[in-house]
Amino acid sequence: MLILLSFFQDANKLLLNERANWVHLKEFARKNAANALSVANMLMGMASILCSLNGHHHASCWLVLIGYLLDLADGAVARQLNACSALGAKLDDFADFTTFGIATSLILRTPSLLDNILCMLYVLSVYTRLCFFSSGIPFMYRGLPCIYSSAILVCVSLLTGGNMAVLRILAVAMILFMVSQNFYPHDRVLESQAWKKVVYIGGVAMVFCSSFPPACVYYLLWSISYILFPTTLWSSKV
């Protein structure tokens, strides 16, 4: 009888421990879901850099577009799960700098000294944008978010076959937009009107299910619309 009682006590303790471990696991997943998306974005950026260095231009641009989707998702997930943190903000900045700064700038790299200087200036402008993006106004950015300048550059690069004359002009324009003092809305695409969520889902479908010309046009129109109609289209309205 004592042996049976001891068995049930041990089984009950084991069950309680398993429940506690499951609770801890769920809490860990809740706190780090958004961080996992930021890390995935960073990995896309690192993979894009390696592809660029090895001459795989299409793949490097495609990985930047996947990072675009991940970046729009991580903030929404963090807010939805009430898991915003200082660590998450730093991971997001590191991921953005890797994918939308270094990885994107490499499409401007050629043996030309001037192109390499432009490449470095682009990285510095992304760095500046990430350091000083706060406008002091809720739900507003100061300067164009770097994901949009990055998407425009990689899409145009794919559509034009890497035409450097076009890319140089566009890169200078994107640098000026990023370091400008203009205000842009905090585009909470996944937390706003239903049509914005449809746009996001369309972006996912395009990047995974479409050949690259239609996908590039889709992302190009999406990003340009944010620049041309920031308040009327992309203000954060729930």
Buried (B, 14 or more C-beta within 10 A) or exposed (E): EEEEEEEEEEEEEEEEEEEEEEEEEEEEEEBBBBBBBBBBBBBBBBBBBBBBEEEBBEBBBBBBBBBBBBBBBBBBBBBEBEBEEEEBEEBBBBBBBBBBBBBBBBBBBBEEEEBBEBBEBBBBBBBBBBEEBEBEEEEBBBBBBBBBBBBBBBBBBBBBEBEBEBBBEBBBBBBBBBBEEBEBBBBBBBBBBEEBBEBBEBBEEBBEEBEBEEBBBBBBEBBBBBBEEBEEBBBBEE
